[in-house]
Structures are given as C-alpha cells and as structure tokens.
Amino acid sequence: MIHADRADHDIVRMCELLGVSRSGYYKRRDRQAAGPSAQDRRSAELLVKIGRFDADSDGVSGALRITANLHEDGEVVSRKTVAKIMHDNGIHQIIPRPWHPVMTLPGQMPHAIPDRVGRKSDQGALNLIWTSDITYLATG
C-alpha cells in the first residue's frame, strides 16, 4: 500500500499513520525486489517432491516415510523440515483406523442359529466335531 501511494504521499507520513517503521518498510521492499530466498526456493523444490511422494502413497505416508523416500531419491533433508513443509502446505498423513470385529450384538438376534451338536463338544474321540468362528470377518 505504501509502495503504491508513494508518488502521491510522503513515505514518512504513511509509515507513521500505519504504525510501520521506515526501516521495516525499506527492508520489506528490498526483500520483495530480490525475489525468493535460497531457502524459499529449496522449500518449493522439496514441496514438489513431497507432493509427488504423497500422491504415490495415496496420502497414507507421513513425514518419516516421505523423508526416507527423499533420501532414496538423493535428497539430504531432515524429518522435521519435511514435517514443517507438509504442515505449512496442508499435506496430512491419513491414518486408517484399525478394524475391530463386533463381538456382541445389542438387542435380539436377527436369526436363530441351530445347535447341531447339542452343546456336547466332547465326543470321546478326535476329529468328530469341528467348529469355527468367522464373526470377525467384515462382510457387506
């Protein structure tokens, strides 16, 4: 704003009204004229690679795995730098929740399960009665 109105108004007066120091205004102007710093350019390059590795993993990989991928790709970078770049750009790890089988069903049973062995599992010999439980398998 100061830079745009510098032809019409005094810079010293605009800095006073906006509560900005003159030296701060000139430092910012010089930084913008110089372009992005080496660190900013490096972060932008890493962001492209991090985005590629994140897309390859369908968003499942976190900073640790992506750092390992970058190391395999020949980059020298720390996990914290990768985590900061990911956080600043909204790249988050997707952590799938573990699936736990439903062991008990509240309320009435939807259907009756027949007792084919009459609750007598000890028949006196091996391999006469086989049982299994597949309630832990998720189905549609």
C-alpha positions as CSV (number, residue, x, y, z in Angstrom):
1,M,0.0,0.0,0.0
2,I,2.8,2.4,0.9
3,H,4.7,1.5,-2.3
4,A,1.6,2.1,-4.4
5,D,0.9,5.5,-3.0
6,R,4.5,6.8,-2.7
7,A,4.1,9.2,-5.6
8,D,1.1,10.9,-4.0
9,H,2.0,10.9,-0.3
10,D,5.1,11.2,1.9
11,I,6.6,7.8,2.9
12,V,7.5,9.0,6.4
13,R,3.9,10.2,7.0
14,M,2.3,7.0,5.6
15,C,4.6,4.9,7.8
16,E,3.6,6.9,10.9
17,L,-0.2,6.6,10.1
18,L,0.1,2.8,9.5
19,G,2.3,2.2,12.5
20,V,5.2,0.8,10.4
21,S,8.8,1.8,10.8
22,R,10.5,3.3,7.8
23,S,13.4,0.9,8.0
24,G,10.9,-2.0,8.1
25,Y,9.2,-0.7,5.0
26,Y,12.5,-0.4,3.1
27,K,13.7,-3.9,4.2
28,R,10.5,-5.4,3.0
29,R,10.6,-3.5,-0.3
30,D,14.2,-4.7,-0.8
31,R,13.3,-8.3,0.0
32,Q,10.4,-8.3,-2.4
33,A,12.6,-6.9,-5.2
34,A,15.3,-9.5,-4.5
35,G,12.8,-12.3,-5.1
36,P,12.6,-15.6,-3.2
37,S,15.5,-16.6,-0.9
38,A,17.5,-19.7,-1.4
39,Q,15.7,-21.3,1.4
40,D,12.3,-20.5,-0.2
41,R,13.4,-21.9,-3.5
42,R,14.7,-25.1,-1.7
43,S,11.4,-25.4,0.1
44,A,9.5,-25.1,-3.1
45,E,11.6,-27.8,-4.8
46,L,11.0,-30.1,-1.8
47,L,7.3,-29.4,-1.8
48,V,7.1,-30.7,-5.4
49,K,8.9,-33.9,-4.5
50,I,6.9,-34.3,-1.2
51,G,3.7,-33.8,-3.2
52,R,4.7,-36.5,-5.7
53,F,5.6,-39.0,-2.9
54,D,2.3,-38.2,-1.1
55,A,0.3,-38.7,-4.3
56,D,2.1,-42.0,-4.9
57,S,1.2,-43.3,-1.5
58,D,-2.5,-42.1,-1.7
59,G,-1.8,-39.7,1.2
60,V,-1.0,-42.5,3.6
61,S,2.7,-41.8,4.1
62,G,3.8,-39.4,6.8
63,A,6.9,-37.2,7.3
64,L,9.0,-40.2,8.3
65,R,8.2,-42.3,5.2
66,I,8.4,-39.4,2.8
67,T,11.8,-38.4,4.3
68,A,13.0,-41.9,3.7
69,N,11.8,-41.6,0.1
70,L,13.6,-38.3,-0.3
71,H,16.8,-39.9,1.0
72,E,16.4,-42.7,-1.5
73,D,16.0,-40.0,-4.2
74,G,19.3,-38.5,-3.2
75,E,18.0,-35.5,-1.1
76,V,19.6,-34.5,2.1
77,V,16.8,-33.3,4.4
78,S,15.7,-33.8,7.9
79,R,12.4,-35.3,9.0
80,K,11.5,-32.1,10.8
81,T,12.0,-30.0,7.7
82,V,9.7,-32.4,5.7
83,A,7.1,-32.3,8.5
84,K,7.1,-28.5,8.5
85,I,6.7,-28.2,4.8
86,M,3.9,-30.8,4.9
87,H,2.2,-28.9,7.7
88,D,2.5,-25.5,6.1
89,N,1.0,-26.8,2.9
90,G,-1.8,-28.8,4.4
91,I,-0.4,-32.2,3.5
92,H,-1.5,-34.6,6.2
93,Q,-1.0,-38.3,6.7
94,I,-4.1,-40.5,6.5
95,I,-4.1,-42.9,9.4
96,P,-6.5,-45.7,8.7
97,R,-8.4,-46.8,11.8
98,P,-7.9,-50.4,12.8
99,W,-10.9,-52.5,12.3
100,H,-12.2,-54.4,15.3
101,P,-14.8,-57.1,14.9
102,V,-18.2,-56.7,16.6
103,M,-18.3,-59.3,19.3
104,T,-21.7,-58.7,20.7
105,L,-24.8,-57.5,19.0
106,P,-27.2,-55.5,21.1
107,G,-30.8,-56.5,21.3
108,Q,-32.4,-59.5,19.7
109,M,-30.6,-61.8,17.3
110,P,-31.9,-61.3,13.8
111,H,-32.0,-65.1,13.2
112,A,-31.7,-68.3,15.2
113,I,-28.5,-70.3,14.9
114,P,-29.1,-74.0,15.1
115,D,-27.2,-76.0,17.7
116,R,-26.1,-79.0,15.6
117,V,-24.0,-80.7,18.3
118,G,-26.4,-80.2,21.2
119,R,-23.7,-78.4,23.2
120,K,-21.8,-81.7,23.5
121,S,-18.4,-80.9,22.1
122,D,-16.6,-83.7,23.9
123,Q,-17.5,-86.8,21.9
124,G,-14.7,-89.0,23.3
125,A,-12.6,-89.1,20.1
126,L,-10.6,-86.7,18.0
127,N,-11.9,-85.1,14.8
128,L,-15.6,-85.8,15.3
129,I,-16.7,-82.2,15.7
130,W,-15.0,-79.2,14.1
131,T,-16.1,-75.7,14.9
132,S,-15.0,-72.2,13.8
133,D,-15.9,-68.6,14.4
134,I,-16.0,-66.2,11.4
135,T,-17.8,-63.4,13.1
136,Y,-14.6,-61.3,12.9
137,L,-14.8,-61.2,9.1
138,A,-16.2,-58.0,7.7
139,T,-18.9,-58.5,5.1
140,G,-21.2,-56.3,3.1
